[in-house]
């Protein structure tokens, strides 16, 4: 048995059996010499016991989310079930790329004050070329996070010490933005460490449970919750206010959309999200806007 630290990877899943198996294979195929345990948490779907494995180095446990339905409850189910010192996450649409776990564990071993490590992302999926999302700096502070969401800090790219005791907030409406809010609390303890390795394959797909075209009302509600909880600087307020503006424009709520466009632009003139929301209010189809963004691996 290897003397390297054991690692658990929490995989929340719902109704994606084929993609889930690809995710599992990518994690179990890592070159990490220590135990790499997968905790598959079925959220609002029936668990598949055939996935379980007693392999001593690559065990798989199958769990049911008995907590709040959604990503936050599912991730917490896995976090609370984990018995290892280190815990990571991977959505059932994403893939671990070569060297991810080994590189992140090495950082945590070498830097005892570091609690959370993130890696670079490689976007892939139908309709887009592979895009490497660069890691701009080695650490991200809470102050930087408050200035706006950092898309490279994806939950599937994280590895953390379980001793932090942090859980995801299950009160956030629909678990939208629960990973960002989790990182705000984590960064209050210690800066988030970033490594340049592109260790996560992030699948760009149209089946996201948080598609603004299908969940605009939920997104608007969740972002309002976030704005009511934290004191954001102007740039951070504009980042999230622009999301509300676009969501309300998608809903066809002209008045609220224009009000949030105004609030956003007062915080940050010519904010891109506010301008896109204004275009939708003016009659540009939201589907056209989202298709154009998706082709370059971007979202609202």
C-alpha positions, 0 to 999 in steps of 0.5 A, a space after each residue: 500500500 502506498 504511503 501517499 495520502 488517501 483522497 476522496 472525490 465526491 461526484 454528485 450525479 443526476 440522470 446522466 449514467 453514460 457521462 457518469 461512467 466516463 467521469 468515473 473512468 477518468 478519476 480511477 485512471 489517474 496516475 496517483 499512487 495512493 488510494 483514490 476513493 470515489 463517492 458517487 452521490 445520486 441526487 433526486 435519482 435512483 442510485 446504481 449499486 452496480 457502480 460500487 467497487 471494493 478495489 483497494 486503491 480505487 474503491 467506489 461507494 454509491 450514496 443517496 443524497 438524503 439532504 437538501 435536493 440539489 448540488 449543495 446537499 449532494 456535495 455535503 452528503 459526500 463531504 460528510 461521508 468522506 473519511 480521508 484527509 483530502 477531498 475533491 469534487 467532480 461533476 458528472 459531466 467533467 473529466 479528470 485529466 492526466 496528473 491532476 490529483 498528483 499535482 494538487 496533493 503535492 501542493 498540499 503536502 508542500 504548503 501546510 497553510 494551504 487549504 484549497 488547491 485549484 487547477 486549470 481547465 480545458 473546455 471541450 464539447 460539441 460545437 466548440 474547439 478545445 479551449 484552455 482556460 488559463 490560471 492568471 495568478 498562483 493565489 486568489 484572495 477573498 477580496 479578489 473573489 468579491 470583485 467577481 466570480 472567477 470561472 477558473 475556480 470550478 468546483 470540479 477543479 478543487 482539492 481541499 483539506 477535510 479539516 477545514 470543516 466547510 460545507 456548502 450552504 444548502 439555503 441558496 435557492 436551487 444551489 445556484 452559485 453555491 460553489 462560489 459562496 463556498 469559496 468566499 468562506 474558504 478564502 476567508 480562512 486562507 487564499 485559494 491556491 491555483 496551479 497552472 496544470 490544465 487538470 480538469 476537462 470541463 464539458 461545455 454542454 447544453 444540459 446544464 441544470 442552470 441554463 439561464 434560458 430554462 431557469 432564469 427565475 431561479 437564477 435571479 432569486 439565487 443571485 439576489 440571495 447572494 447580494 443580500 448576504 455579502 458586501 460586494 465592491 462595485 465590480 462584484 455588484 456589477 458582475 452579479 447584478 448583470 446576471 439578474 438583468 439578463 435573467 429578467 430580460 430572458 423572462 420578458 420582465 422588461 421593467 425589472 430588467 431595465 432597473 437591474 441594467 441601470 443598477 449594474 451600469 451605475 456600478 460599472 458603465 458598459 458592463 457586458 452582461 447589462 448590454 446583453 440584457 439590454 439587447 434582449 429587452 430590445 428584441 434580440 432573441 436570448 437563444 441567439 445571444 446564448 448560442 453565440 456565447 457558447 460557441 466561444 466557451 462563454 456563458 452569462 
